[in-house]
Amino acid sequence: MATFRELHHTGAPLLLPNAWDVGSALAFAAAGFPAVGTTSFGIAASAGLPDGGRSSKAATAALAAQLCRLPVYVTADIEDGYSDDPAEVAEFVAQLAALGVAGINLEDSRDGHLVDPAASAAKIAAVTERTPDVFINARVDNLWFAEEATVDAVLLRARAYADAGADGIFVPGLAAPEDIRSITAGIGLPVNVLAHPSLTVAELGELGVRRVSSGSLPYRAAVDAAVNIANALRDGKALPAATPYWEMQERLVAFSQGIAG
């Protein structure tokens, strides 16, 4: 079986679905995905909280502890590390690594704004020193929050994070093919983007992308699907097909009994 790092260097980009609870992760594992990420948005929203603001720390750690029992690699979305102190961030990642977490996402923004790249680089360096086997996917948020939103500014931050020890670079909001090509060519690390409505995973791979994340899309689509079912019931319309109750129950029983799959 390929290592988590090796999954970023195969013929096609690593397609990473993002789970918000055990049930969604079980479904992704059952569908054959070799790795599953968490989504800070989905985790926070499930608890009635907005994304960001370091609201997802405890829930992310608890979910990671459960997901690491699955026969897939697990990578955790840990916002900005939930602290300004690099040592505290490194300690939290070490705790996740002890559970079996293979990778993390570490973003360079706080409360919707970019932070000093030196601060993010210091966190990356601390994590690298403490847990060198954990895959650090350093998130560059220039385009996501429309601050210093140029290719050159993204590359400047990405290179600083690479020098600090990052293993991959995540650029949410990266969508224009010419920008994707420039950034993947300008960084000597695997580049991760969010799934794009007008570019297939194969097409993103042709542009140099090595990892494609679903992000919060499955969670948001699941909420929409739930509302659509309620509307169909109310309006007397045909209901969509769904995985049978007993099939999902069987997965949960096996998981609760410690049967990984």
Backbone as CSV, one residue per row, in Angstrom:
resi,resn,N_x,N_y,N_z,CA_x,CA_y,CA_z,C_x,C_y,C_z
1,MET,0.846,-1.201,0.000,0.000,0.000,0.000,0.880,1.249,0.000
2,ALA,0.538,2.219,-0.835,1.306,3.460,-0.909,1.195,4.233,0.397
3,THR,2.265,4.944,0.765,2.197,5.811,1.926,1.366,7.043,1.591
4,PHE,1.015,7.794,2.624,0.224,9.000,2.376,0.999,9.973,1.494
5,ARG,2.295,10.103,1.726,3.109,10.978,0.875,3.113,10.484,-0.565
6,GLU,3.253,9.176,-0.731,3.311,8.614,-2.081,2.020,8.829,-2.850
7,LEU,0.901,8.937,-2.157,-0.373,9.186,-2.832,-0.396,10.531,-3.552
8,HIS,0.534,11.420,-3.191,0.631,12.727,-3.853,1.523,12.688,-5.092
9,HIS,2.055,11.522,-5.396,3.008,11.422,-6.510,2.669,10.253,-7.432
10,THR,1.396,9.953,-7.566,0.960,8.904,-8.490,0.595,9.538,-9.825
11,GLY,0.046,8.738,-10.725,-0.274,9.258,-12.043,-1.393,10.280,-12.047
12,ALA,-2.307,10.191,-11.088,-3.454,11.098,-11.021,-3.441,11.820,-9.678
13,PRO,-4.080,12.987,-9.592,-4.137,13.674,-8.300,-4.856,12.832,-7.247
14,LEU,-4.425,12.982,-6.006,-5.127,12.359,-4.886,-6.446,13.091,-4.690
15,LEU,-7.551,12.362,-4.803,-8.862,12.948,-4.541,-9.210,12.691,-3.082
16,LEU,-9.309,13.772,-2.320,-9.497,13.651,-0.875,-10.890,14.121,-0.483
17,PRO,-11.788,13.192,-0.098,-13.089,13.613,0.419,-12.954,14.047,1.872
18,ASN,-13.736,15.037,2.260,-13.642,15.582,3.617,-14.879,15.228,4.417
19,ALA,-14.658,14.572,5.556,-15.742,14.077,6.411,-15.992,15.028,7.565
20,TRP,-17.222,15.012,8.061,-17.577,15.850,9.210,-18.011,15.016,10.412
21,ASP,-18.156,13.695,10.209,-18.508,12.802,11.311,-18.115,11.384,10.930
22,VAL,-18.334,10.449,11.842,-17.954,9.066,11.576,-18.755,8.489,10.411
23,GLY,-20.053,8.770,10.367,-20.882,8.217,9.304,-20.403,8.596,7.915
24,SER,-20.053,9.875,7.727,-19.575,10.301,6.410,-18.223,9.676,6.095
25,ALA,-17.341,9.565,7.098,-16.042,8.942,6.869,-16.183,7.466,6.534
26,LEU,-17.095,6.767,7.221,-17.345,5.358,6.910,-17.798,5.189,5.465
27,ALA,-18.656,6.089,5.016,-19.158,6.007,3.641,-18.029,6.241,2.639
28,PHE,-17.150,7.211,2.914,-16.026,7.465,2.009,-15.080,6.275,1.981
29,ALA,-14.821,5.686,3.148,-13.950,4.512,3.202,-14.580,3.345,2.442
30,ALA,-15.887,3.157,2.615,-16.583,2.073,1.925,-16.563,2.265,0.409
31,ALA,-16.482,3.526,-0.018,-16.446,3.828,-1.452,-15.059,3.619,-2.051
32,GLY,-14.080,3.313,-1.201,-12.764,2.962,-1.711,-11.724,4.055,-1.705
33,PHE,-12.014,5.184,-1.082,-11.015,6.245,-1.031,-9.898,5.864,-0.060
34,PRO,-8.631,6.033,-0.452,-7.525,5.600,0.405,-7.213,6.562,1.545
35,ALA,-7.730,7.774,1.455,-7.481,8.774,2.492,-8.727,9.623,2.661
36,VAL,-8.948,10.083,3.879,-10.096,10.936,4.202,-9.597,12.107,5.035
37,GLY,-10.057,13.292,4.700,-9.735,14.463,5.494,-10.928,14.872,6.338
38,THR,-10.676,15.720,7.315,-11.786,16.329,8.041,-12.044,17.711,7.451
39,THR,-13.203,18.260,7.718,-13.556,19.602,7.273,-13.903,20.449,8.478
40,SER,-13.155,21.517,8.701,-13.436,22.360,9.865,-14.815,22.992,9.753
41,PHE,-15.228,23.329,8.520,-16.553,23.915,8.348,-17.635,22.925,8.747
42,GLY,-17.548,21.706,8.228,-18.569,20.712,8.533,-18.617,20.359,10.007
43,ILE,-17.449,20.259,10.635,-17.401,19.942,12.060,-18.002,21.079,12.879
44,ALA,-17.610,22.310,12.558,-18.140,23.460,13.304,-19.639,23.610,13.082
45,ALA,-20.069,23.489,11.825,-21.482,23.654,11.512,-22.331,22.594,12.210
46,SER,-21.814,21.379,12.313,-22.550,20.312,12.989,-22.764,20.617,14.462
47,ALA,-21.890,21.462,15.012,-22.010,21.861,16.414,-22.726,23.205,16.565
48,GLY,-23.228,23.749,15.447,-23.936,25.021,15.493,-23.026,26.217,15.596
49,LEU,-21.788,26.075,15.134,-20.807,27.148,15.232,-20.334,27.568,13.845
50,PRO,-19.962,28.834,13.657,-19.377,29.242,12.380,-17.971,28.672,12.247
51,ASP,-17.524,28.543,11.017,-16.171,28.048,10.763,-15.151,29.076,11.235
52,GLY,-13.969,28.604,11.570,-12.912,29.505,12.000,-13.051,29.873,13.462
53,GLY,-12.235,30.835,13.879,-12.292,31.270,15.265,-11.821,30.215,16.241
54,ARG,-11.111,29.202,15.720,-10.562,28.131,16.557,-11.656,27.361,17.317
55,SER,-12.823,27.268,16.690,-13.962,26.637,17.355,-13.965,25.120,17.237
56,SER,-13.157,24.568,16.330,-13.290,23.139,16.015,-12.220,22.264,16.658
57,LYS,-11.406,22.800,17.553,-10.256,22.043,18.070,-10.662,20.748,18.757
58,ALA,-11.502,20.839,19.775,-11.862,19.644,20.548,-12.597,18.631,19.680
59,ALA,-13.532,19.113,18.858,-14.304,18.197,18.019,-13.425,17.537,16.960
60,THR,-12.464,18.275,16.425,-11.555,17.699,15.434,-10.700,16.608,16.053
61,ALA,-10.171,16.859,17.245,-9.354,15.850,17.925,-10.181,14.605,18.238
62,ALA,-11.411,14.812,18.687,-12.269,13.675,19.018,-12.614,12.863,17.776
63,LEU,-12.922,13.546,16.680,-13.253,12.840,15.444,-12.033,12.109,14.903
64,ALA,-10.874,12.751,14.944,-9.648,12.105,14.463,-9.377,10.815,15.223
65,ALA,-9.607,10.833,16.536,-9.390,9.634,17.347,-10.264,8.485,16.867
66,GLN,-11.460,8.788,16.404,-12.349,7.748,15.895,-11.959,7.309,14.485
67,LEU,-11.666,8.292,13.619,-11.396,7.970,12.218,-10.112,7.179,12.036
68,CYS,-9.163,7.335,12.945,-7.895,6.613,12.808,-8.059,5.110,13.011
69,ARG,-9.249,4.679,13.387,-9.544,3.250,13.454,-9.903,2.679,12.084
70,LEU,-10.127,3.534,11.112,-10.509,3.089,9.773,-9.273,2.693,8.970
71,PRO,-9.437,1.834,7.956,-8.303,1.405,7.133,-7.975,2.406,6.027
72,VAL,-7.923,3.687,6.377,-7.589,4.749,5.437,-6.650,5.718,6.146
73,TYR,-5.923,6.502,5.354,-5.140,7.579,5.942,-6.083,8.709,6.350
74,VAL,-5.763,9.370,7.435,-6.578,10.474,7.932,-5.723,11.735,7.996
75,THR,-6.233,12.815,7.430,-5.567,14.105,7.542,-6.558,15.093,8.147
76,ALA,-6.080,15.877,9.097,-6.965,16.732,9.889,-6.822,18.197,9.493
77,ASP,-7.950,18.839,9.307,-8.007,20.286,9.064,-7.989,20.963,10.428
78,ILE,-6.863,21.616,10.779,-6.738,22.178,12.129,-6.694,23.706,12.116
79,GLU,-7.412,24.320,11.153,-7.439,25.785,11.052,-6.009,26.327,11.088
80,ASP,-5.717,27.265,12.007,-4.365,27.834,12.086,-3.533,27.159,13.172
81,GLY,-3.966,25.980,13.595,-3.277,25.275,14.665,-3.851,25.583,16.028
82,TYR,-4.864,26.450,16.065,-5.594,26.796,17.289,-4.737,27.537,18.316
83,SER,-3.654,28.141,17.861,-2.802,28.885,18.785,-1.840,29.761,17.993
84,ASP,-1.397,30.840,18.626,-0.346,31.669,18.037,1.041,31.161,18.407
85,ASP,1.123,30.250,19.366,2.390,29.739,19.875,2.810,28.504,19.081
86,PRO,3.914,28.566,18.345,4.338,27.400,17.555,4.497,26.134,18.384
87,ALA,4.974,26.265,19.606,5.160,25.081,20.449,3.828,24.436,20.790
88,GLU,2.802,25.243,21.032,1.480,24.697,21.330,0.884,24.012,20.108
89,VAL,1.111,24.595,18.942,0.633,23.964,17.708,1.335,22.618,17.511
90,ALA,2.639,22.611,17.711,3.392,21.366,17.546,2.942,20.303,18.535
91,GLU,2.598,20.705,19.749,2.120,19.756,20.754,0.777,19.165,20.333
92,PHE,-0.117,20.002,19.812,-1.414,19.499,19.371,-1.245,18.509,18.220
93,VAL,-0.372,18.843,17.270,-0.148,17.938,16.143,0.480,16.639,16.623
94,ALA,1.368,16.710,17.606,1.964,15.496,18.161,0.894,14.599,18.777
95,GLN,-0.096,15.205,19.421,-1.194,14.427,19.988,-1.995,13.739,18.879
96,LEU,-2.233,14.459,17.784,-2.932,13.852,16.650,-2.108,12.728,16.044
97,ALA,-0.805,12.948,15.919,0.068,11.928,15.340,0.054,10.665,16.192
98,ALA,-0.019,10.830,17.496,-0.066,9.669,18.389,-1.335,8.855,18.177
99,LEU,-2.388,9.511,17.698,-3.628,8.804,17.389,-3.531,8.039,16.074
100,GLY,-2.603,8.480,15.212,-2.453,7.854,13.908,-2.731,8.780,12.747
101,VAL,-2.944,10.065,13.010,-3.199,11.029,11.934,-1.962,11.135,11.041
102,ALA,-2.169,11.065,9.720,-1.062,11.071,8.766,-0.696,12.461,8.279
103,GLY,-1.640,13.400,8.354,-1.367,14.726,7.823,-2.265,15.768,8.451
104,ILE,-1.902,17.030,8.214,-2.695,18.157,8.696,-2.788,19.218,7.614
105,ASN,-3.819,20.034,7.684,-3.893,21.309,6.969,-3.642,22.400,7.985
106,LEU,-2.756,23.335,7.655,-2.426,24.437,8.559,-2.518,25.736,7.777
107,GLU,-3.487,26.570,8.108,-3.755,27.761,7.299,-3.026,28.994,7.823
108,ASP,-2.820,29.950,6.927,-2.082,31.170,7.280,-3.007,32.385,7.374
109,SER,-4.166,32.161,7.991,-5.122,33.251,8.193,-5.769,33.089,9.548
110,ARG,-6.383,34.164,9.995,-7.108,34.138,11.265,-8.265,35.116,11.147
111,ASP,-9.460,34.659,11.472,-10.652,35.502,11.424,-10.834,36.159,10.060
112,GLY,-10.544,35.410,9.001,-10.794,35.895,7.651,-9.740,36.809,7.081
113,HIS,-8.570,36.881,7.722,-7.501,37.747,7.222,-6.163,37.026,7.285
114,LEU,-5.282,37.360,6.338,-3.953,36.787,6.332,-3.173,37.208,7.576
115,VAL,-2.298,36.330,8.029,-1.377,36.660,9.111,0.029,36.774,8.525
116,ASP,0.953,37.258,9.321,2.341,37.378,8.913,2.857,36.000,8.489
117,PRO,3.383,35.863,7.279,3.854,34.543,6.844,4.966,33.991,7.738
118,ALA,5.718,34.871,8.399,6.757,34.390,9.307,6.152,33.628,10.482
119,ALA,4.973,34.067,10.922,4.299,33.382,12.025,3.859,31.988,11.604
120,SER,3.322,31.879,10.404,2.909,30.564,9.901,4.122,29.666,9.665
121,ALA,5.189,30.236,9.128,6.404,29.453,8.893,6.969,28.915,10.200
122,ALA,6.879,29.708,11.267,7.376,29.256,12.568,6.581,28.060,13.086
123,LYS,5.269,28.066,12.849,4.446,26.922,13.251,4.833,25.680,12.446
124,ILE,5.010,25.862,11.151,5.393,24.737,10.292,6.724,24.148,10.737
125,ALA,7.688,25.021,11.026,9.000,24.551,11.459,8.899,23.781,12.775
126,ALA,8.068,24.270,13.689,7.916,23.603,14.986,7.277,22.230,14.824
127,VAL,6.271,22.137,13.971,5.617,20.843,13.730,6.587,19.880,13.054
128,THR,7.327,20.382,12.071,8.296,19.537,11.356,9.330,18.954,12.315
129,GLU,9.807,19.780,13.227,10.809,19.313,14.183,10.225,18.283,15.154
130,ARG,8.972,18.514,15.578,8.367,17.637,16.585,7.858,16.337,15.973
131,THR,7.202,16.427,14.828,6.608,15.237,14.196,6.937,15.238,12.701
132,PRO,8.171,14.885,12.349,8.601,14.974,10.948,7.844,14.049,9.996
133,ASP,7.178,13.028,10.524,6.463,12.096,9.648,5.062,12.578,9.266
134,VAL,4.577,13.604,9.930,3.250,14.136,9.611,3.336,15.009,8.362
135,PHE,2.460,14.763,7.409,2.422,15.531,6.157,1.771,16.886,6.432
136,ILE,2.549,17.946,6.297,2.035,19.296,6.540,1.586,19.908,5.221
137,ASN,0.299,20.118,5.088,-0.273,20.779,3.920,-0.495,22.235,4.299
138,ALA,0.419,23.093,3.895,0.378,24.500,4.299,-0.596,25.260,3.405
139,ARG,-1.590,25.827,4.032,-2.639,26.522,3.280,-2.277,27.991,3.100
140,VAL,-2.369,28.457,1.858,-2.072,29.842,1.499,-3.395,30.508,1.135
141,ASP,-3.834,31.469,1.956,-5.210,31.970,1.863,-5.378,33.297,1.121
142,ASN,-4.367,33.719,0.367,-4.472,34.992,-0.360,-5.712,35.057,-1.245
143,LEU,-5.913,34.022,-2.042,-7.036,34.027,-2.989,-8.359,33.786,-2.287
144,TRP,-8.363,32.958,-1.249,-9.588,32.624,-0.537,-10.209,33.857,0.101
145,PHE,-9.372,34.715,0.669,-9.876,35.908,1.341,-9.615,37.191,0.551
146,ALA,-9.171,37.037,-0.699,-8.964,38.184,-1.601,-8.068,39.255,-0.973
147,GLU,-6.960,38.810,-0.381,-5.956,39.714,0.169,-4.605,39.382,-0.474
148,GLU,-3.967,40.401,-1.041,-2.722,40.159,-1.783,-2.953,39.021,-2.779
149,ALA,-4.048,39.127,-3.501,-4.542,38.010,-4.314,-3.884,37.967,-5.689
150,THR,-2.566,37.734,-5.692,-1.824,37.590,-6.939,-1.022,36.301,-6.904
151,VAL,-0.677,35.822,-8.073,0.133,34.612,-8.166,1.474,34.819,-7.480
152,ASP,2.101,35.968,-7.702,3.409,36.231,-7.105,3.343,36.215,-5.583
153,ALA,2.275,36.799,-5.019,2.137,36.826,-3.555,1.914,35.423,-3.004
154,VAL,1.136,34.611,-3.720,0.926,33.223,-3.302,2.257,32.463,-3.320
155,LEU,3.002,32.628,-4.392,4.277,31.920,-4.508,5.259,32.347,-3.419
156,LEU,5.250,33.627,-3.056,6.156,34.122,-2.022,5.884,33.418,-0.695
157,ARG,4.604,33.332,-0.332,4.248,32.641,0.906,4.530,31.142,0.803
158,ALA,4.164,30.559,-0.305,4.346,29.116,-0.471,5.816,28.727,-0.351
159,ARG,6.690,29.508,-0.917,8.119,29.193,-0.846,8.645,29.335,0.571
160,ALA,8.123,30.312,1.311,8.531,30.460,2.712,8.104,29.237,3.525
161,TYR,6.917,28.717,3.240,6.428,27.550,3.967,7.190,26.293,3.557
162,ALA,7.549,26.209,2.281,8.366,25.077,1.821,9.718,25.084,2.532
163,ASP,10.311,26.258,2.650,11.602,26.371,3.327,11.492,25.992,4.806
164,ALA,10.311,26.219,5.389,10.105,25.905,6.812,9.846,24.421,7.052
165,GLY,9.577,23.667,5.979,9.376,22.230,6.129,8.043,21.695,5.668
166,ALA,7.202,22.521,5.045,5.912,22.034,4.550,6.123,20.936,3.507
167,ASP,5.172,20.003,3.459,5.228,18.905,2.498,4.344,19.138,1.284
168,GLY,3.368,20.017,1.418,2.456,20.338,0.335,1.919,21.741,0.535
169,ILE,1.351,22.301,-0.515,0.790,23.652,-0.470,-0.657,23.598,-0.930
170,PHE,-1.546,24.140,-0.120,-2.982,24.159,-0.413,-3.381,25.599,-0.720
171,VAL,-3.963,25.818,-1.909,-4.356,27.167,-2.327,-5.852,27.182,-2.623
172,PRO,-6.709,27.293,-1.594,-8.147,27.398,-1.859,-8.446,28.690,-2.610
173,GLY,-9.417,28.626,-3.497,-9.746,29.789,-4.315,-8.989,29.835,-5.624
174,LEU,-8.019,28.946,-5.800,-7.265,28.882,-7.052,-8.132,28.188,-8.099
175,ALA,-8.461,28.918,-9.190,-9.428,28.386,-10.143,-9.064,28.632,-11.604
176,ALA,-8.413,29.739,-11.906,-8.086,30.053,-13.299,-6.969,29.130,-13.786
177,PRO,-7.183,28.440,-14.918,-6.166,27.490,-15.394,-4.771,28.083,-15.501
178,GLU,-4.667,29.315,-15.999,-3.332,29.900,-16.151,-2.666,30.149,-14.801
179,ASP,-3.470,30.511,-13.795,-2.922,30.707,-12.455,-2.522,29.375,-11.827
180,ILE,-3.349,28.357,-12.040,-3.017,27.029,-11.520,-1.694,26.562,-12.101
181,ARG,-1.544,26.710,-13.406,-0.316,26.263,-14.067,0.899,27.027,-13.541
182,SER,0.755,28.333,-13.346,1.878,29.142,-12.860,2.284,28.739,-11.447
183,ILE,1.294,28.488,-10.605,1.601,28.159,-9.214,2.159,26.753,-9.084
184,THR,1.594,25.786,-9.797,2.140,24.424,-9.702,3.553,24.358,-10.273
185,ALA,3.823,25.170,-11.288,5.170,25.181,-11.874,6.160,25.928,-10.988
186,GLY,5.660,26.831,-10.155,6.542,27.674,-9.350,6.802,27.165,-7.955
187,ILE,6.237,26.010,-7.600,6.409,25.442,-6.264,6.934,24.021,-6.405
188,GLY,7.970,23.697,-5.676,8.544,22.365,-5.755,7.895,21.363,-4.828
189,LEU,6.616,21.570,-4.505,5.868,20.674,-3.627,4.530,20.344,-4.267
190,PRO,3.887,19.253,-3.850,2.539,18.959,-4.361,1.573,20.096,-4.029
191,VAL,0.802,20.507,-5.022,-0.174,21.578,-4.842,-1.572,20.980,-4.737
192,ASN,-2.309,21.468,-3.747,-3.669,21.019,-3.440,-4.630,22.156,-3.766
193,VAL,-5.731,21.831,-4.442,-6.780,22.822,-4.684,-8.118,22.208,-4.279
194,LEU,-9.119,23.070,-4.147,-10.476,22.595,-3.919,-11.078,22.096,-5.228
195,ALA,-11.972,21.131,-5.122,-12.696,20.658,-6.298,-13.338,21.841,-7.005
196,HIS,-13.297,21.796,-8.338,-13.742,22.936,-9.130,-14.921,22.530,-10.014
197,PRO,-15.961,23.366,-10.101,-17.150,22.976,-10.864,-16.926,22.876,-12.365
198,SER,-15.903,23.543,-12.888,-15.716,23.532,-14.337,-14.432,22.827,-14.772
199,LEU,-13.667,22.287,-13.832,-12.456,21.547,-14.166,-12.513,20.179,-13.490
200,THR,-12.347,19.128,-14.260,-12.358,17.791,-13.689,-11.054,17.544,-12.939
201,VAL,-11.040,16.484,-12.142,-9.813,16.115,-11.430,-8.700,15.822,-12.438
202,ALA,-9.039,15.152,-13.526,-8.034,14.854,-14.548,-7.476,16.138,-15.157
203,GLU,-8.356,17.088,-15.425,-7.900,18.356,-16.004,-7.028,19.125,-15.019
204,LEU,-7.379,19.095,-13.744,-6.541,19.736,-12.737,-5.169,19.059,-12.691
205,GLY,-5.160,17.732,-12.841,-3.898,17.013,-12.870,-3.024,17.448,-14.039
206,GLU,-3.642,17.681,-15.178,-2.889,18.136,-16.351,-2.277,19.517,-16.124
207,LEU,-2.864,20.288,-15.216,-2.336,21.616,-14.883,-1.275,21.557,-13.790
208,GLY,-0.984,20.351,-13.321,0.068,20.181,-12.331,-0.398,19.961,-10.913
209,VAL,-1.709,19.943,-10.682,-2.255,19.739,-9.333,-2.029,18.294,-8.914
210,ARG,-1.653,18.097,-7.633,-1.393,16.746,-7.141,-2.417,16.274,-6.117
211,ARG,-3.259,17.174,-5.629,-4.289,16.780,-4.652,-5.502,17.676,-4.845
212,VAL,-6.672,17.055,-4.831,-7.934,17.787,-4.980,-8.816,17.436,-3.789
213,SER,-9.195,18.437,-3.016,-10.022,18.219,-1.826,-11.472,18.599,-2.109
214,SER,-12.383,17.827,-1.526,-13.797,18.182,-1.662,-14.161,19.348,-0.759
215,GLY,-13.372,19.571,0.297,-13.689,20.634,1.245,-15.039,20.395,1.906
216,SER,-15.749,21.474,2.133,-17.052,21.361,2.801,-18.184,21.027,1.838
217,LEU,-17.878,20.837,0.557,-18.933,20.578,-0.436,-19.813,19.386,-0.071
218,PRO,-19.264,18.222,0.330,-20.162,17.107,0.683,-21.099,17.452,1.833
219,TYR,-20.603,18.161,2.839,-21.468,18.548,3.961,-22.589,19.460,3.476
220,ARG,-22.238,20.474,2.697,-23.248,21.433,2.234,-24.255,20.764,1.310
221,ALA,-23.747,19.855,0.456,-24.654,19.133,-0.443,-25.564,18.194,0.339
222,ALA,-25.050,17.607,1.418,-25.877,16.718,2.238,-27.010,17.498,2.906
223,VAL,-26.705,18.702,3.367,-27.755,19.540,3.964,-28.811,19.878,2.909
224,ASP,-28.357,20.239,1.709,-29.305,20.538,0.628,-30.159,19.319,0.300
225,ALA,-29.531,18.143,0.264,-30.269,16.917,-0.051,-31.332,16.636,0.999
226,ALA,-31.006,16.885,2.267,-31.978,16.668,3.336,-33.195,17.573,3.168
227,VAL,-32.936,18.829,2.827,-34.042,19.771,2.617,-34.866,19.357,1.400
228,ASN,-34.187,18.916,0.344,-34.902,18.501,-0.866,-35.805,17.300,-0.593
229,ILE,-35.358,16.382,0.247,-36.189,15.222,0.593,-37.422,15.668,1.377
230,ALA,-37.218,16.568,2.337,-38.357,17.067,3.110,-39.347,17.785,2.206
231,ASN,-38.804,18.558,1.256,-39.688,19.256,0.312,-40.455,18.263,-0.558
232,ALA,-39.770,17.208,-1.003,-40.427,16.212,-1.848,-41.546,15.500,-1.084
233,LEU,-41.301,15.188,0.179,-42.343,14.570,0.995,-43.546,15.493,1.146
234,ARG,-43.260,16.748,1.404,-44.332,17.723,1.589,-45.135,17.927,0.307
235,ASP,-44.414,17.918,-0.845,-45.049,18.261,-2.114,-45.520,17.046,-2.903
236,GLY,-45.368,15.847,-2.322,-45.842,14.642,-2.995,-45.031,14.251,-4.203
237,LYS,-43.721,14.577,-4.209,-42.853,14.239,-5.337,-42.112,12.933,-5.062
238,ALA,-41.507,12.396,-6.124,-40.755,11.149,-5.997,-39.539,11.370,-5.097
239,LEU,-39.238,10.362,-4.301,-38.099,10.448,-3.398,-36.853,9.861,-4.055
240,PRO,-35.677,10.387,-3.727,-34.443,9.858,-4.309,-34.060,8.528,-3.676
241,ALA,-33.249,7.773,-4.380,-32.710,6.537,-3.814,-31.689,6.883,-2.739
242,ALA,-31.538,6.009,-1.771,-30.573,6.218,-0.702,-30.000,4.881,-0.259
243,THR,-28.811,4.904,0.312,-28.231,3.684,0.872,-29.200,3.111,1.904
244,PRO,-29.491,1.827,1.834,-30.458,1.241,2.778,-30.034,1.432,4.231
245,TYR,-31.017,1.577,5.080,-30.787,1.708,6.519,-29.893,0.594,7.028
246,TRP,-30.208,-0.670,6.616,-29.499,-1.816,7.170,-28.046,-1.850,6.739
247,GLU,-27.747,-1.313,5.565,-26.349,-1.269,5.115,-25.546,-0.279,5.961
248,MET,-26.121,0.894,6.199,-25.430,1.860,7.058,-25.331,1.352,8.487
249,GLN,-26.380,0.726,8.957,-26.364,0.163,10.314,-25.264,-0.883,10.447
250,GLU,-25.089,-1.687,9.420,-24.056,-2.723,9.460,-22.663,-2.103,9.570
251,ARG,-22.437,-1.012,8.835,-21.141,-0.327,8.931,-20.900,0.170,10.357
252,LEU,-21.924,0.768,10.940,-21.786,1.338,12.278,-21.598,0.261,13.338
253,VAL,-22.309,-0.853,13.196,-22.133,-1.969,14.131,-20.703,-2.494,14.049
254,ALA,-20.195,-2.685,12.820,-18.851,-3.182,12.655,-17.834,-2.195,13.239
255,PHE,-18.058,-0.910,13.013,-17.140,0.104,13.542,-17.168,0.099,15.067
256,SER,-18.357,0.012,15.641,-18.477,0.042,17.091,-17.859,-1.185,17.739
257,GLN,-17.790,-2.270,16.971,-17.201,-3.506,17.501,-15.706,-3.595,17.210
258,GLY,-15.171,-2.530,16.623,-13.738,-2.493,16.359,-13.308,-3.212,15.121
259,ILE,-14.238,-3.450,14.205,-13.905,-4.089,12.939,-13.639,-2.983,11.934
260,ALA,-12.385,-2.816,11.523,-12.015,-1.676,10.687,-12.558,-1.788,9.279
261,GLY,-12.725,-2.948,8.786,-13.244,-3.092,7.437,-12.424,-4.085,6.636
